């Protein structure tokens, strides 16, 4: 049986996350879901060749983000790459079966030669709950029970567990086993102190999802997490940060390519969920130094990443690139620039870590 301590890297790592946003063609028409998914595989392969450390695919169940089987896409990328780490960003564990999630990602770990990782979350969107027959009134219970079960599954021994959200396990083993130790597993947290403490209690790494506003306001969560790890007797774990952004040749080009699509997407989401959509002025404040949007030239984005990592005491950075409606060529250029230009600049700024 493996030790439950995952083999997290000690140095700074720089990755890309995508939600499988559907690009548009040169006429402004959305591509088919199949074309969008094939394009996503191309982006993952390009990220590997460009020197990106890890590539994450988030689970979504919408017409404009049709990435409902991230592990299948990641396995396809694994077959065409040899170096880059591949993971979820995030897996909505609340509406899935932790046993099947473990089995799928243990299988991905096998076919990728030990390159699988995971970010678990409750999901910022809730489309999966009615789709799989879960009640939103059970939101907290589902997450608490299922993340606890997943922590047991990572130990890769016989599991005894019972709860109210699925059938109990009575000393059962779950296969396949991994070859090189537990799959490195993070929990995505959007700003709840209770979620930070829960992540520490189970011994998962912490991924701070900063979607908007001032990045520095998340610094107390990093500090709380490290205190909680110590109080629970857990070993040290890394802190990561996931933010939206886009890289192009110049600041102006990056803003022109990205911000209109972000505005339109936020209007759609706000209409569904009942919050005020951000204005262009709001977004420009987030583009400015200290804000959550990492949008600009390679030099601008690299400086901002270095500042974000320092402000949060983080050692992992994930840029959530792409937006529904962007051209695929713009997305590919962002992936390449992030790996070949941004990442080396960040490492130089941080002293080669």
C-alpha positions in Angstrom: 0.0 0.0 0.0 1.3 3.4 -0.9 1.9 6.2 1.5 -0.9 8.8 1.2 1.7 11.6 0.6 1.7 12.5 -3.1 4.9 13.3 -4.9 4.4 17.0 -5.4 7.2 18.9 -7.1 9.2 21.3 -4.9 10.0 23.9 -7.5 7.7 26.5 -9.2 5.6 24.9 -11.9 3.7 26.7 -14.7 0.7 25.3 -16.4 -2.3 25.9 -18.6 -6.0 25.1 -17.8 -8.9 25.0 -20.3 -12.6 24.4 -20.0 -12.8 23.3 -23.6 -14.4 26.6 -24.7 -15.8 26.3 -28.2 -13.9 28.5 -30.7 -15.4 30.3 -33.7 -14.3 30.1 -37.3 -13.3 33.0 -39.5 -17.0 33.8 -40.2 -17.7 34.1 -36.5 -19.6 30.8 -36.4 -19.0 28.3 -33.5 -17.2 25.1 -34.4 -18.8 21.8 -33.8 -18.2 20.1 -30.4 -16.2 17.5 -32.1 -13.9 20.0 -33.7 -13.5 21.9 -30.4 -12.5 18.7 -28.6 -10.0 17.8 -31.4 -8.6 21.3 -31.2 -8.2 20.9 -27.5 -6.1 17.8 -28.0 -3.9 19.8 -30.4 -3.5 22.5 -27.7 -2.3 19.9 -25.2 0.2 18.5 -27.6 1.5 21.9 -28.4 1.8 22.8 -24.7 4.0 19.7 -24.2 6.3 20.8 -27.1 6.4 24.4 -25.8 7.7 23.4 -22.4 4.6 23.9 -20.3 4.8 21.9 -17.0 1.2 20.8 -16.8 -2.1 20.9 -18.7 -5.5 20.8 -17.1 -9.0 20.2 -18.5 -12.0 21.3 -16.5 -15.3 19.4 -16.4 -18.3 21.3 -17.9 -21.6 20.3 -19.4 -22.7 23.2 -21.5 -23.1 23.9 -25.2 -20.3 26.4 -25.2 -18.0 24.3 -22.8 -18.8 20.7 -23.8 -15.9 19.1 -21.9 -17.9 16.4 -20.0 -15.2 13.6 -20.2 -11.9 15.3 -19.4 -10.1 12.0 -18.7 -10.8 10.8 -22.2 -9.3 13.9 -23.7 -6.3 13.8 -21.4 -5.7 10.1 -22.4 -5.6 11.2 -26.0 -3.1 13.9 -25.2 -1.0 11.4 -23.2 -0.7 9.1 -26.2 0.9 12.0 -28.2 3.2 13.4 -25.5 5.9 12.2 -23.2 6.7 14.9 -20.6 3.8 17.2 -19.6 1.7 16.4 -16.6 -2.0 16.0 -17.3 -4.9 16.5 -15.0 -8.4 17.8 -14.3 -9.2 21.4 -13.6 -11.6 20.6 -12.0 -13.4 17.3 -11.5 -16.8 17.9 -10.0 -16.5 15.2 -7.3 -19.9 16.1 -5.8 -21.8 14.8 -8.7 -19.6 11.9 -9.6 -18.7 8.5 -8.0 -15.3 8.8 -6.3 -14.5 5.2 -7.0 -15.0 5.7 -10.7 -13.1 9.0 -10.6 -10.2 7.2 -8.9 -10.3 4.3 -11.4 -10.3 6.7 -14.4 -7.4 8.8 -13.3 -5.4 5.8 -12.1 -5.9 4.5 -15.6 -4.7 7.8 -17.1 -1.7 7.6 -14.8 -0.9 4.2 -16.3 -1.2 5.1 -19.9 0.7 8.4 -19.4 3.6 6.8 -17.5 2.8 8.4 -14.2 1.9 11.9 -15.3 -1.7 12.1 -14.0 -2.8 14.6 -11.4 -6.2 15.9 -10.2 -7.9 19.0 -9.0 -11.2 18.1 -7.2 -13.9 20.7 -6.6 -17.6 21.2 -6.1 -17.8 23.1 -9.4 -18.5 26.8 -10.0 -21.4 25.7 -12.2 -24.1 23.2 -11.3 -25.2 21.7 -14.6 -24.0 18.3 -13.5 -26.3 18.0 -10.5 -29.7 17.6 -12.3 -27.9 15.7 -15.1 -26.8 12.9 -12.7 -29.8 13.1 -10.4 -28.5 15.0 -7.5 -30.2 17.7 -5.5 -28.6 21.1 -4.9 -29.9 21.0 -1.4 -27.4 18.2 -0.7 -24.5 20.4 -2.1 -22.4 20.4 1.1 -23.1 16.8 2.1 -22.2 15.5 -1.3 -18.9 17.3 -1.3 -17.9 16.5 2.3 -18.6 12.8 2.0 -17.2 12.2 -1.5 -14.0 14.1 -0.9 -13.5 12.1 2.3 -14.0 8.9 0.4 -11.5 10.0 -2.3 -8.9 10.6 0.4 -9.3 7.0 1.5 -9.1 5.7 -2.1 -5.7 7.5 -2.6 -4.2 5.2 0.0 -4.8 2.3 -2.3 -5.6 -0.2 0.4 -8.8 -1.9 1.4 -11.4 0.8 1.9 -14.1 0.7 4.6 -16.4 3.7 4.3 -20.1 4.6 4.8 -22.2 7.7 4.2 -25.5 8.9 2.9 -24.6 9.7 -0.7 -23.6 6.2 -2.1 -23.4 2.6 -1.1 -20.9 1.7 1.7 -17.5 0.0 1.1 -16.6 -2.8 3.4 -12.9 -3.6 3.2 -13.0 -3.5 -0.6 -9.9 -2.8 -2.8 -10.2 -0.5 -5.8 -8.1 -1.1 -9.0 -5.9 -0.3 -10.8 -3.1 0.5 -8.4 -0.7 3.2 -9.5 3.0 2.4 -10.0 4.7 5.4 -8.5 2.6 6.5 -5.6 -0.6 8.4 -5.1 -1.9 10.7 -7.8 -1.0 14.3 -6.8 -4.4 15.7 -5.8 -5.5 19.3 -5.2 -8.7 20.9 -4.1 -10.0 24.0 -5.9 -11.1 26.7 -3.5 -12.8 29.9 -4.5 -12.6 31.8 -1.2 -14.3 29.9 1.6 -12.2 29.6 4.9 -14.1 26.4 5.7 -13.1 24.9 2.3 -9.5 25.8 3.0 -9.5 24.1 6.4 -11.3 21.0 5.0 -8.5 20.8 2.3 -5.9 20.8 5.0 -7.7 18.3 7.1 -7.7 15.7 4.3 -4.1 16.5 3.4 -4.8 17.7 -0.2 -2.8 20.5 -1.9 -4.6 23.8 -2.2 -5.5 25.4 -5.5 -6.9 29.0 -5.2 -9.3 29.8 -8.0 -9.0 33.6 -8.4 -11.5 34.7 -11.0 -11.6 38.4 -10.5 -10.7 41.2 -8.2 -7.4 41.8 -6.3 -5.2 38.7 -6.1 -3.7 39.7 -2.8 -7.0 39.3 -1.0 -6.4 35.5 -1.2 -3.1 35.7 0.7 -4.9 35.0 4.1 -6.2 31.7 2.7 -2.6 30.6 2.0 -1.7 31.5 5.5 -4.8 29.8 7.0 -4.0 26.6 5.0 -0.5 26.3 6.3 -1.6 26.8 9.9 -4.4 24.3 9.4 -2.0 21.7 7.9 0.2 22.0 11.0 -2.7 21.8 13.4 -3.9 18.6 11.7 -0.4 17.1 11.8 -0.3 17.0 8.0 3.0 17.3 6.0 3.7 20.5 4.1 1.7 20.8 0.9 2.0 23.3 -2.0 -0.3 26.2 -2.8 -1.3 26.9 -6.4 -3.3 29.6 -8.1 -5.6 29.4 -11.1 -6.5 32.6 -12.9 -7.9 33.6 -16.3 -5.8 35.2 -18.9 -4.4 35.5 -22.5 -1.0 36.1 -24.0 -0.4 37.8 -27.4 2.4 39.7 -29.0 1.4 43.0 -27.3 -0.8 44.1 -24.4 -3.2 45.8 -26.8 -3.5 42.7 -29.0 -4.1 40.5 -26.0 -6.8 42.7 -24.7 -8.5 43.0 -28.1 -8.5 39.2 -28.6 -9.7 38.3 -25.1 -11.7 40.9 -23.3 -14.8 41.1 -25.6 -15.3 37.3 -25.4 -14.8 37.4 -21.6 -17.4 40.2 -21.4 -19.9 38.2 -23.4 -19.3 35.0 -21.4 -19.8 36.8 -18.1 -23.1 38.3 -19.4 -24.3 34.8 -20.2 -23.3 33.5 -16.8 -24.7 36.4 -14.9 -28.1 36.1 -16.6 -28.2 32.4 -15.5 -27.0 33.0 -11.9 -28.4 36.5 -11.1 -25.3 38.6 -10.4 -24.2 41.9 -12.0 -21.9 41.3 -14.9 -18.5 43.1 -14.8 -18.2 46.2 -17.0 -15.2 46.8 -19.3 -13.9 49.2 -16.6 -14.1 46.4 -14.0 -12.2 44.1 -16.3 -9.5 46.7 -17.0 -9.0 47.0 -13.2 -8.4 43.3 -13.1 -5.9 43.6 -16.1 -3.9 46.2 -14.1 -1.1 45.1 -11.8 -2.4 43.2 -8.8 -5.7 42.2 -10.6 -6.8 38.7 -11.4 -6.7 38.9 -15.2 -3.3 38.0 -16.6 -3.7 39.5 -20.0 -0.9 41.0 -22.1 2.4 40.5 -23.8 4.7 37.7 -22.6 6.7 40.3 -20.6 3.6 41.7 -19.0 2.1 38.4 -18.1 5.4 37.0 -16.8 5.8 40.0 -14.5 2.3 39.6 -13.2 2.7 35.8 -12.6 5.9 36.4 -10.6 4.0 39.0 -8.5 1.0 36.7 -8.0 3.1 33.8 -6.9 4.9 36.0 -4.4 1.7 37.6 -3.1 0.1 34.2 -2.4 3.2 32.3 -1.4 2.3 29.8 -4.2 4.6 27.5 -6.1 2.2 26.5 -8.9 0.5 28.8 -11.4 -2.2 27.8 -13.8 -3.4 30.2 -16.6 -7.0 29.5 -17.6 -6.7 30.4 -21.3 -9.3 30.7 -24.0 -12.9 31.9 -24.0 -15.9 30.8 -26.0 -15.9 32.6 -29.4 -12.2 33.1 -29.7 -10.4 32.0 -32.9 -8.5 28.7 -32.5 -5.4 30.3 -34.0 -5.4 32.9 -31.2 -5.7 30.2 -28.6 -2.9 28.2 -30.1 -0.7 31.3 -30.2 -1.4 31.9 -26.5 -0.4 28.3 -25.6 2.9 28.6 -27.6 3.8 32.0 -26.2 3.1 30.8 -22.6 5.4 27.9 -22.9 8.2 29.4 -25.0 8.2 33.0 -23.8 6.3 33.5 -20.5 7.5 30.5 -18.6 11.2 31.1 -19.1 10.8 34.8 -18.2 9.0 33.8 -14.9 11.7 31.3 -14.0 14.4 34.0 -14.7 12.5 36.5 -12.5 12.2 33.9 -9.7 15.9 33.0 -9.8 15.6 29.8 -11.9 13.3 28.0 -9.4 
